Amino acid sequence: ASNWLSPSSLLPTDGGNNIVDEGLSDRPRSNLPPNDSNGDDGNGDDGIGDNAVSISSEVPFTSSESPLGVEHIQQALSNIKAAQSAFQEATRQAQTEYQRIKAEAAEQRHIARMQQFLDSGDPILVAEALSWARINPGILRA
């Protein structure tokens, strides 16, 4: 098959927003707030903090969706906080366990080294191992 019949763009040429006469939103113009996109209503305020109030008054919730929506969001937030707390606790426990295992491995390596010193027959190394064994009795094999 020839590529001449295929369009050069993967984007559809029909449908979508016509940028010349429409905004970039998928919402119909009738649903957009009457003030401009930066929230300036022309009264001289900077609009900071007023946007949420104006949106909530312009887009009223029906009695069936408002309490459930808020409750759903609060429950989701609570679940996220609980999961985050559990993750942090699991991370703390894993780090503690890692440090314990690491310290235990270092201790076992030191014991093995002292045992090698004792078994070596070298007078200086044997003296070192015996000195350590007096401080840590019952660990080395004689």
Chimera marker file (.cmm) of the C-alpha trace (Angstrom):
<marker_set name="trace">
<marker id="1" x="0.000" y="0.000" z="0.000" r="1" g="1" b="0" radius="0.5"/>
<marker id="2" x="1.149" y="3.498" z="-0.742" r="1" g="1" b="0" radius="0.5"/>
<marker id="3" x="1.807" y="6.070" z="1.971" r="1" g="1" b="0" radius="0.5"/>
<marker id="4" x="0.399" y="8.799" z="-0.309" r="1" g="1" b="0" radius="0.5"/>
<marker id="5" x="-3.139" y="7.909" z="0.765" r="1" g="1" b="0" radius="0.5"/>
<marker id="6" x="-2.395" y="8.169" z="4.509" r="1" g="1" b="0" radius="0.5"/>
<marker id="7" x="-2.674" y="11.559" z="6.219" r="1" g="1" b="0" radius="0.5"/>
<marker id="8" x="0.630" y="13.007" z="7.414" r="1" g="1" b="0" radius="0.5"/>
<marker id="9" x="-0.779" y="13.787" z="10.873" r="1" g="1" b="0" radius="0.5"/>
<marker id="10" x="-2.029" y="11.319" z="13.446" r="1" g="1" b="0" radius="0.5"/>
<marker id="11" x="-4.417" y="13.948" z="14.831" r="1" g="1" b="0" radius="0.5"/>
<marker id="12" x="-7.942" y="13.942" z="13.437" r="1" g="1" b="0" radius="0.5"/>
<marker id="13" x="-8.771" y="16.804" z="11.121" r="1" g="1" b="0" radius="0.5"/>
<marker id="14" x="-12.472" y="16.879" z="12.019" r="1" g="1" b="0" radius="0.5"/>
<marker id="15" x="-13.974" y="17.541" z="15.450" r="1" g="1" b="0" radius="0.5"/>
<marker id="16" x="-12.100" y="19.025" z="18.391" r="1" g="1" b="0" radius="0.5"/>
<marker id="17" x="-11.930" y="22.707" z="19.236" r="1" g="1" b="0" radius="0.5"/>
<marker id="18" x="-11.691" y="25.312" z="16.545" r="1" g="1" b="0" radius="0.5"/>
<marker id="19" x="-9.113" y="27.609" z="18.106" r="1" g="1" b="0" radius="0.5"/>
<marker id="20" x="-10.186" y="30.625" z="16.063" r="1" g="1" b="0" radius="0.5"/>
<marker id="21" x="-13.669" y="30.975" z="17.541" r="1" g="1" b="0" radius="0.5"/>
<marker id="22" x="-13.636" y="28.705" z="20.633" r="1" g="1" b="0" radius="0.5"/>
<marker id="23" x="-11.708" y="28.555" z="23.876" r="1" g="1" b="0" radius="0.5"/>
<marker id="24" x="-9.365" y="25.698" z="24.633" r="1" g="1" b="0" radius="0.5"/>
<marker id="25" x="-11.729" y="24.124" z="27.151" r="1" g="1" b="0" radius="0.5"/>
<marker id="26" x="-13.881" y="21.079" z="26.428" r="1" g="1" b="0" radius="0.5"/>
<marker id="27" x="-16.676" y="22.708" z="28.429" r="1" g="1" b="0" radius="0.5"/>
<marker id="28" x="-19.333" y="24.557" z="26.460" r="1" g="1" b="0" radius="0.5"/>
<marker id="29" x="-19.165" y="28.336" z="26.774" r="1" g="1" b="0" radius="0.5"/>
<marker id="30" x="-22.441" y="28.449" z="28.721" r="1" g="1" b="0" radius="0.5"/>
<marker id="31" x="-20.807" y="26.538" z="31.615" r="1" g="1" b="0" radius="0.5"/>
<marker id="32" x="-17.802" y="28.821" z="31.914" r="1" g="1" b="0" radius="0.5"/>
<marker id="33" x="-17.831" y="31.479" z="34.655" r="1" g="1" b="0" radius="0.5"/>
<marker id="34" x="-18.732" y="34.959" z="33.325" r="1" g="1" b="0" radius="0.5"/>
<marker id="35" x="-15.525" y="36.587" z="34.574" r="1" g="1" b="0" radius="0.5"/>
<marker id="36" x="-12.254" y="36.190" z="32.703" r="1" g="1" b="0" radius="0.5"/>
<marker id="37" x="-9.757" y="33.377" z="33.277" r="1" g="1" b="0" radius="0.5"/>
<marker id="38" x="-7.673" y="35.167" z="35.915" r="1" g="1" b="0" radius="0.5"/>
<marker id="39" x="-10.636" y="35.775" z="38.195" r="1" g="1" b="0" radius="0.5"/>
<marker id="40" x="-10.581" y="39.579" z="37.793" r="1" g="1" b="0" radius="0.5"/>
<marker id="41" x="-14.105" y="40.900" z="38.066" r="1" g="1" b="0" radius="0.5"/>
<marker id="42" x="-13.099" y="44.487" z="37.391" r="1" g="1" b="0" radius="0.5"/>
<marker id="43" x="-13.641" y="45.731" z="40.945" r="1" g="1" b="0" radius="0.5"/>
<marker id="44" x="-9.964" y="46.442" z="41.579" r="1" g="1" b="0" radius="0.5"/>
<marker id="45" x="-9.386" y="43.402" z="43.799" r="1" g="1" b="0" radius="0.5"/>
<marker id="46" x="-6.562" y="41.124" z="42.852" r="1" g="1" b="0" radius="0.5"/>
<marker id="47" x="-8.963" y="38.173" z="42.981" r="1" g="1" b="0" radius="0.5"/>
<marker id="48" x="-6.741" y="36.114" z="45.260" r="1" g="1" b="0" radius="0.5"/>
<marker id="49" x="-8.847" y="33.998" z="47.542" r="1" g="1" b="0" radius="0.5"/>
<marker id="50" x="-12.080" y="35.120" z="45.880" r="1" g="1" b="0" radius="0.5"/>
<marker id="51" x="-12.009" y="32.503" z="43.143" r="1" g="1" b="0" radius="0.5"/>
<marker id="52" x="-13.168" y="29.606" z="45.322" r="1" g="1" b="0" radius="0.5"/>
<marker id="53" x="-16.037" y="31.635" z="46.723" r="1" g="1" b="0" radius="0.5"/>
<marker id="54" x="-17.217" y="32.806" z="43.321" r="1" g="1" b="0" radius="0.5"/>
<marker id="55" x="-16.974" y="29.350" z="41.782" r="1" g="1" b="0" radius="0.5"/>
<marker id="56" x="-18.875" y="27.699" z="44.609" r="1" g="1" b="0" radius="0.5"/>
<marker id="57" x="-21.638" y="30.295" z="44.353" r="1" g="1" b="0" radius="0.5"/>
<marker id="58" x="-21.813" y="30.053" z="40.564" r="1" g="1" b="0" radius="0.5"/>
<marker id="59" x="-21.803" y="26.252" z="40.369" r="1" g="1" b="0" radius="0.5"/>
<marker id="60" x="-24.171" y="25.069" z="43.102" r="1" g="1" b="0" radius="0.5"/>
<marker id="61" x="-24.109" y="21.425" z="44.096" r="1" g="1" b="0" radius="0.5"/>
<marker id="62" x="-27.310" y="19.486" z="44.198" r="1" g="1" b="0" radius="0.5"/>
<marker id="63" x="-28.273" y="18.174" z="47.595" r="1" g="1" b="0" radius="0.5"/>
<marker id="64" x="-27.489" y="14.625" z="46.496" r="1" g="1" b="0" radius="0.5"/>
<marker id="65" x="-23.896" y="15.209" z="45.352" r="1" g="1" b="0" radius="0.5"/>
<marker id="66" x="-22.496" y="17.811" z="47.780" r="1" g="1" b="0" radius="0.5"/>
<marker id="67" x="-22.417" y="15.878" z="51.072" r="1" g="1" b="0" radius="0.5"/>
<marker id="68" x="-21.404" y="12.647" z="49.380" r="1" g="1" b="0" radius="0.5"/>
<marker id="69" x="-18.672" y="14.362" z="47.386" r="1" g="1" b="0" radius="0.5"/>
<marker id="70" x="-17.199" y="16.075" z="50.442" r="1" g="1" b="0" radius="0.5"/>
<marker id="71" x="-17.504" y="12.905" z="52.499" r="1" g="1" b="0" radius="0.5"/>
<marker id="72" x="-15.886" y="10.891" z="49.709" r="1" g="1" b="0" radius="0.5"/>
<marker id="73" x="-12.976" y="13.346" z="49.457" r="1" g="1" b="0" radius="0.5"/>
<marker id="74" x="-12.511" y="13.436" z="53.241" r="1" g="1" b="0" radius="0.5"/>
<marker id="75" x="-12.531" y="9.626" z="53.374" r="1" g="1" b="0" radius="0.5"/>
<marker id="76" x="-10.021" y="9.430" z="50.518" r="1" g="1" b="0" radius="0.5"/>
<marker id="77" x="-7.789" y="11.973" z="52.272" r="1" g="1" b="0" radius="0.5"/>
<marker id="78" x="-8.039" y="10.014" z="55.513" r="1" g="1" b="0" radius="0.5"/>
<marker id="79" x="-7.142" y="6.792" z="53.670" r="1" g="1" b="0" radius="0.5"/>
<marker id="80" x="-4.150" y="8.460" z="52.014" r="1" g="1" b="0" radius="0.5"/>
<marker id="81" x="-2.909" y="9.828" z="55.350" r="1" g="1" b="0" radius="0.5"/>
<marker id="82" x="-3.289" y="6.396" z="56.969" r="1" g="1" b="0" radius="0.5"/>
<marker id="83" x="-1.447" y="4.709" z="54.098" r="1" g="1" b="0" radius="0.5"/>
<marker id="84" x="1.318" y="7.317" z="54.245" r="1" g="1" b="0" radius="0.5"/>
<marker id="85" x="1.668" y="6.837" z="57.999" r="1" g="1" b="0" radius="0.5"/>
<marker id="86" x="1.792" y="3.054" z="57.597" r="1" g="1" b="0" radius="0.5"/>
<marker id="87" x="4.392" y="3.384" z="54.845" r="1" g="1" b="0" radius="0.5"/>
<marker id="88" x="6.555" y="5.670" z="57.008" r="1" g="1" b="0" radius="0.5"/>
<marker id="89" x="6.317" y="3.237" z="59.934" r="1" g="1" b="0" radius="0.5"/>
<marker id="90" x="7.207" y="0.285" z="57.692" r="1" g="1" b="0" radius="0.5"/>
<marker id="91" x="10.160" y="2.261" z="56.309" r="1" g="1" b="0" radius="0.5"/>
<marker id="92" x="11.349" y="3.090" z="59.839" r="1" g="1" b="0" radius="0.5"/>
<marker id="93" x="11.066" y="-0.562" z="60.888" r="1" g="1" b="0" radius="0.5"/>
<marker id="94" x="12.915" y="-1.731" z="57.773" r="1" g="1" b="0" radius="0.5"/>
<marker id="95" x="15.728" y="0.753" z="58.414" r="1" g="1" b="0" radius="0.5"/>
<marker id="96" x="15.974" y="-0.359" z="62.048" r="1" g="1" b="0" radius="0.5"/>
<marker id="97" x="16.073" y="-4.023" z="60.998" r="1" g="1" b="0" radius="0.5"/>
<marker id="98" x="18.689" y="-3.248" z="58.330" r="1" g="1" b="0" radius="0.5"/>
<marker id="99" x="20.906" y="-1.497" z="60.888" r="1" g="1" b="0" radius="0.5"/>
<marker id="100" x="20.497" y="-4.408" z="63.333" r="1" g="1" b="0" radius="0.5"/>
<marker id="101" x="21.433" y="-6.986" z="60.676" r="1" g="1" b="0" radius="0.5"/>
<marker id="102" x="24.368" y="-4.857" z="59.535" r="1" g="1" b="0" radius="0.5"/>
<marker id="103" x="25.688" y="-4.530" z="63.112" r="1" g="1" b="0" radius="0.5"/>
<marker id="104" x="25.213" y="-8.262" z="63.729" r="1" g="1" b="0" radius="0.5"/>
<marker id="105" x="27.147" y="-9.105" z="60.554" r="1" g="1" b="0" radius="0.5"/>
<marker id="106" x="29.991" y="-6.795" z="61.603" r="1" g="1" b="0" radius="0.5"/>
<marker id="107" x="30.060" y="-8.454" z="65.030" r="1" g="1" b="0" radius="0.5"/>
<marker id="108" x="30.181" y="-11.932" z="63.446" r="1" g="1" b="0" radius="0.5"/>
<marker id="109" x="33.054" y="-10.851" z="61.173" r="1" g="1" b="0" radius="0.5"/>
<marker id="110" x="34.963" y="-9.544" z="64.208" r="1" g="1" b="0" radius="0.5"/>
<marker id="111" x="34.381" y="-12.785" z="66.133" r="1" g="1" b="0" radius="0.5"/>
<marker id="112" x="35.584" y="-14.809" z="63.126" r="1" g="1" b="0" radius="0.5"/>
<marker id="113" x="38.691" y="-12.615" z="62.912" r="1" g="1" b="0" radius="0.5"/>
<marker id="114" x="39.469" y="-13.071" z="66.618" r="1" g="1" b="0" radius="0.5"/>
<marker id="115" x="38.995" y="-16.839" z="66.208" r="1" g="1" b="0" radius="0.5"/>
<marker id="116" x="41.457" y="-16.779" z="63.276" r="1" g="1" b="0" radius="0.5"/>
<marker id="117" x="43.923" y="-14.852" z="65.452" r="1" g="1" b="0" radius="0.5"/>
<marker id="118" x="43.587" y="-17.462" z="68.210" r="1" g="1" b="0" radius="0.5"/>
<marker id="119" x="43.957" y="-20.364" z="65.762" r="1" g="1" b="0" radius="0.5"/>
<marker id="120" x="46.907" y="-18.811" z="63.882" r="1" g="1" b="0" radius="0.5"/>
<marker id="121" x="49.564" y="-19.702" z="66.451" r="1" g="1" b="0" radius="0.5"/>
<marker id="122" x="51.209" y="-16.300" z="65.982" r="1" g="1" b="0" radius="0.5"/>
<marker id="123" x="52.089" y="-15.073" z="69.507" r="1" g="1" b="0" radius="0.5"/>
<marker id="124" x="51.022" y="-11.455" z="68.874" r="1" g="1" b="0" radius="0.5"/>
<marker id="125" x="47.722" y="-12.429" z="67.228" r="1" g="1" b="0" radius="0.5"/>
<marker id="126" x="46.992" y="-15.057" z="69.914" r="1" g="1" b="0" radius="0.5"/>
<marker id="127" x="47.669" y="-12.464" z="72.635" r="1" g="1" b="0" radius="0.5"/>
<marker id="128" x="45.248" y="-10.061" z="70.892" r="1" g="1" b="0" radius="0.5"/>
<marker id="129" x="42.567" y="-12.773" z="70.667" r="1" g="1" b="0" radius="0.5"/>
<marker id="130" x="43.033" y="-13.803" z="74.322" r="1" g="1" b="0" radius="0.5"/>
<marker id="131" x="42.813" y="-10.174" z="75.435" r="1" g="1" b="0" radius="0.5"/>
<marker id="132" x="39.564" y="-9.781" z="73.502" r="1" g="1" b="0" radius="0.5"/>
<marker id="133" x="38.277" y="-13.135" z="74.867" r="1" g="1" b="0" radius="0.5"/>
<marker id="134" x="38.799" y="-11.950" z="78.470" r="1" g="1" b="0" radius="0.5"/>
<marker id="135" x="36.503" y="-8.956" z="77.780" r="1" g="1" b="0" radius="0.5"/>
<marker id="136" x="34.046" y="-11.162" z="75.840" r="1" g="1" b="0" radius="0.5"/>
<marker id="137" x="34.098" y="-14.544" z="77.630" r="1" g="1" b="0" radius="0.5"/>
<marker id="138" x="32.537" y="-17.675" z="76.145" r="1" g="1" b="0" radius="0.5"/>
<marker id="139" x="32.615" y="-16.565" z="72.518" r="1" g="1" b="0" radius="0.5"/>
<marker id="140" x="35.877" y="-18.000" z="71.130" r="1" g="1" b="0" radius="0.5"/>
<marker id="141" x="36.633" y="-21.729" z="70.888" r="1" g="1" b="0" radius="0.5"/>
<marker id="142" x="39.856" y="-22.692" z="72.609" r="1" g="1" b="0" radius="0.5"/>
<link id1="1" id2="2" r="1" g="1" b="0" radius="0.2"/>
<link id1="2" id2="3" r="1" g="1" b="0" radius="0.2"/>
<link id1="3" id2="4" r="1" g="1" b="0" radius="0.2"/>
<link id1="4" id2="5" r="1" g="1" b="0" radius="0.2"/>
<link id1="5" id2="6" r="1" g="1" b="0" radius="0.2"/>
<link id1="6" id2="7" r="1" g="1" b="0" radius="0.2"/>
<link id1="7" id2="8" r="1" g="1" b="0" radius="0.2"/>
<link id1="8" id2="9" r="1" g="1" b="0" radius="0.2"/>
<link id1="9" id2="10" r="1" g="1" b="0" radius="0.2"/>
<link id1="10" id2="11" r="1" g="1" b="0" radius="0.2"/>
<link id1="11" id2="12" r="1" g="1" b="0" radius="0.2"/>
<link id1="12" id2="13" r="1" g="1" b="0" radius="0.2"/>
<link id1="13" id2="14" r="1" g="1" b="0" radius="0.2"/>
<link id1="14" id2="15" r="1" g="1" b="0" radius="0.2"/>
<link id1="15" id2="16" r="1" g="1" b="0" radius="0.2"/>
<link id1="16" id2="17" r="1" g="1" b="0" radius="0.2"/>
<link id1="17" id2="18" r="1" g="1" b="0" radius="0.2"/>
<link id1="18" id2="19" r="1" g="1" b="0" radius="0.2"/>
<link id1="19" id2="20" r="1" g="1" b="0" radius="0.2"/>
<link id1="20" id2="21" r="1" g="1" b="0" radius="0.2"/>
<link id1="21" id2="22" r="1" g="1" b="0" radius="0.2"/>
<link id1="22" id2="23" r="1" g="1" b="0" radius="0.2"/>
<link id1="23" id2="24" r="1" g="1" b="0" radius="0.2"/>
<link id1="24" id2="25" r="1" g="1" b="0" radius="0.2"/>
<link id1="25" id2="26" r="1" g="1" b="0" radius="0.2"/>
<link id1="26" id2="27" r="1" g="1" b="0" radius="0.2"/>
<link id1="27" id2="28" r="1" g="1" b="0" radius="0.2"/>
<link id1="28" id2="29" r="1" g="1" b="0" radius="0.2"/>
<link id1="29" id2="30" r="1" g="1" b="0" radius="0.2"/>
<link id1="30" id2="31" r="1" g="1" b="0" radius="0.2"/>
<link id1="31" id2="32" r="1" g="1" b="0" radius="0.2"/>
<link id1="32" id2="33" r="1" g="1" b="0" radius="0.2"/>
<link id1="33" id2="34" r="1" g="1" b="0" radius="0.2"/>
<link id1="34" id2="35" r="1" g="1" b="0" radius="0.2"/>
<link id1="35" id2="36" r="1" g="1" b="0" radius="0.2"/>
<link id1="36" id2="37" r="1" g="1" b="0" radius="0.2"/>
<link id1="37" id2="38" r="1" g="1" b="0" radius="0.2"/>
<link id1="38" id2="39" r="1" g="1" b="0" radius="0.2"/>
<link id1="39" id2="40" r="1" g="1" b="0" radius="0.2"/>
<link id1="40" id2="41" r="1" g="1" b="0" radius="0.2"/>
<link id1="41" id2="42" r="1" g="1" b="0" radius="0.2"/>
<link id1="42" id2="43" r="1" g="1" b="0" radius="0.2"/>
<link id1="43" id2="44" r="1" g="1" b="0" radius="0.2"/>
<link id1="44" id2="45" r="1" g="1" b="0" radius="0.2"/>
<link id1="45" id2="46" r="1" g="1" b="0" radius="0.2"/>
<link id1="46" id2="47" r="1" g="1" b="0" radius="0.2"/>
<link id1="47" id2="48" r="1" g="1" b="0" radius="0.2"/>
<link id1="48" id2="49" r="1" g="1" b="0" radius="0.2"/>
<link id1="49" id2="50" r="1" g="1" b="0" radius="0.2"/>
<link id1="50" id2="51" r="1" g="1" b="0" radius="0.2"/>
<link id1="51" id2="52" r="1" g="1" b="0" radius="0.2"/>
<link id1="52" id2="53" r="1" g="1" b="0" radius="0.2"/>
<link id1="53" id2="54" r="1" g="1" b="0" radius="0.2"/>
<link id1="54" id2="55" r="1" g="1" b="0" radius="0.2"/>
<link id1="55" id2="56" r="1" g="1" b="0" radius="0.2"/>
<link id1="56" id2="57" r="1" g="1" b="0" radius="0.2"/>
<link id1="57" id2="58" r="1" g="1" b="0" radius="0.2"/>
<link id1="58" id2="59" r="1" g="1" b="0" radius="0.2"/>
<link id1="59" id2="60" r="1" g="1" b="0" radius="0.2"/>
<link id1="60" id2="61" r="1" g="1" b="0" radius="0.2"/>
<link id1="61" id2="62" r="1" g="1" b="0" radius="0.2"/>
<link id1="62" id2="63" r="1" g="1" b="0" radius="0.2"/>
<link id1="63" id2="64" r="1" g="1" b="0" radius="0.2"/>
<link id1="64" id2="65" r="1" g="1" b="0" radius="0.2"/>
<link id1="65" id2="66" r="1" g="1" b="0" radius="0.2"/>
<link id1="66" id2="67" r="1" g="1" b="0" radius="0.2"/>
<link id1="67" id2="68" r="1" g="1" b="0" radius="0.2"/>
<link id1="68" id2="69" r="1" g="1" b="0" radius="0.2"/>
<link id1="69" id2="70" r="1" g="1" b="0" radius="0.2"/>
<link id1="70" id2="71" r="1" g="1" b="0" radius="0.2"/>
<link id1="71" id2="72" r="1" g="1" b="0" radius="0.2"/>
<link id1="72" id2="73" r="1" g="1" b="0" radius="0.2"/>
<link id1="73" id2="74" r="1" g="1" b="0" radius="0.2"/>
<link id1="74" id2="75" r="1" g="1" b="0" radius="0.2"/>
<link id1="75" id2="76" r="1" g="1" b="0" radius="0.2"/>
<link id1="76" id2="77" r="1" g="1" b="0" radius="0.2"/>
<link id1="77" id2="78" r="1" g="1" b="0" radius="0.2"/>
<link id1="78" id2="79" r="1" g="1" b="0" radius="0.2"/>
<link id1="79" id2="80" r="1" g="1" b="0" radius="0.2"/>
<link id1="80" id2="81" r="1" g="1" b="0" radius="0.2"/>
<link id1="81" id2="82" r="1" g="1" b="0" radius="0.2"/>
<link id1="82" id2="83" r="1" g="1" b="0" radius="0.2"/>
<link id1="83" id2="84" r="1" g="1" b="0" radius="0.2"/>
<link id1="84" id2="85" r="1" g="1" b="0" radius="0.2"/>
<link id1="85" id2="86" r="1" g="1" b="0" radius="0.2"/>
<link id1="86" id2="87" r="1" g="1" b="0" radius="0.2"/>
<link id1="87" id2="88" r="1" g="1" b="0" radius="0.2"/>
<link id1="88" id2="89" r="1" g="1" b="0" radius="0.2"/>
<link id1="89" id2="90" r="1" g="1" b="0" radius="0.2"/>
<link id1="90" id2="91" r="1" g="1" b="0" radius="0.2"/>
<link id1="91" id2="92" r="1" g="1" b="0" radius="0.2"/>
<link id1="92" id2="93" r="1" g="1" b="0" radius="0.2"/>
<link id1="93" id2="94" r="1" g="1" b="0" radius="0.2"/>
<link id1="94" id2="95" r="1" g="1" b="0" radius="0.2"/>
<link id1="95" id2="96" r="1" g="1" b="0" radius="0.2"/>
<link id1="96" id2="97" r="1" g="1" b="0" radius="0.2"/>
<link id1="97" id2="98" r="1" g="1" b="0" radius="0.2"/>
<link id1="98" id2="99" r="1" g="1" b="0" radius="0.2"/>
<link id1="99" id2="100" r="1" g="1" b="0" radius="0.2"/>
<link id1="100" id2="101" r="1" g="1" b="0" radius="0.2"/>
<link id1="101" id2="102" r="1" g="1" b="0" radius="0.2"/>
<link id1="102" id2="103" r="1" g="1" b="0" radius="0.2"/>
<link id1="103" id2="104" r="1" g="1" b="0" radius="0.2"/>
<link id1="104" id2="105" r="1" g="1" b="0" radius="0.2"/>
<link id1="105" id2="106" r="1" g="1" b="0" radius="0.2"/>
<link id1="106" id2="107" r="1" g="1" b="0" radius="0.2"/>
<link id1="107" id2="108" r="1" g="1" b="0" radius="0.2"/>
<link id1="108" id2="109" r="1" g="1" b="0" radius="0.2"/>
<link id1="109" id2="110" r="1" g="1" b="0" radius="0.2"/>
<link id1="110" id2="111" r="1" g="1" b="0" radius="0.2"/>
<link id1="111" id2="112" r="1" g="1" b="0" radius="0.2"/>
<link id1="112" id2="113" r="1" g="1" b="0" radius="0.2"/>
<link id1="113" id2="114" r="1" g="1" b="0" radius="0.2"/>
<link id1="114" id2="115" r="1" g="1" b="0" radius="0.2"/>
<link id1="115" id2="116" r="1" g="1" b="0" radius="0.2"/>
<link id1="116" id2="117" r="1" g="1" b="0" radius="0.2"/>
<link id1="117" id2="118" r="1" g="1" b="0" radius="0.2"/>
<link id1="118" id2="119" r="1" g="1" b="0" radius="0.2"/>
<link id1="119" id2="120" r="1" g="1" b="0" radius="0.2"/>
<link id1="120" id2="121" r="1" g="1" b="0" radius="0.2"/>
<link id1="121" id2="122" r="1" g="1" b="0" radius="0.2"/>
<link id1="122" id2="123" r="1" g="1" b="0" radius="0.2"/>
<link id1="123" id2="124" r="1" g="1" b="0" radius="0.2"/>
<link id1="124" id2="125" r="1" g="1" b="0" radius="0.2"/>
<link id1="125" id2="126" r="1" g="1" b="0" radius="0.2"/>
<link id1="126" id2="127" r="1" g="1" b="0" radius="0.2"/>
<link id1="127" id2="128" r="1" g="1" b="0" radius="0.2"/>
<link id1="128" id2="129" r="1" g="1" b="0" radius="0.2"/>
<link id1="129" id2="130" r="1" g="1" b="0" radius="0.2"/>
<link id1="130" id2="131" r="1" g="1" b="0" radius="0.2"/>
<link id1="131" id2="132" r="1" g="1" b="0" radius="0.2"/>
<link id1="132" id2="133" r="1" g="1" b="0" radius="0.2"/>
<link id1="133" id2="134" r="1" g="1" b="0" radius="0.2"/>
<link id1="134" id2="135" r="1" g="1" b="0" radius="0.2"/>
<link id1="135" id2="136" r="1" g="1" b="0" radius="0.2"/>
<link id1="136" id2="137" r="1" g="1" b="0" radius="0.2"/>
<link id1="137" id2="138" r="1" g="1" b="0" radius="0.2"/>
<link id1="138" id2="139" r="1" g="1" b="0" radius="0.2"/>
<link id1="139" id2="140" r="1" g="1" b="0" radius="0.2"/>
<link id1="140" id2="141" r="1" g="1" b="0" radius="0.2"/>
<link id1="141" id2="142" r="1" g="1" b="0" radius="0.2"/>
</marker_set>
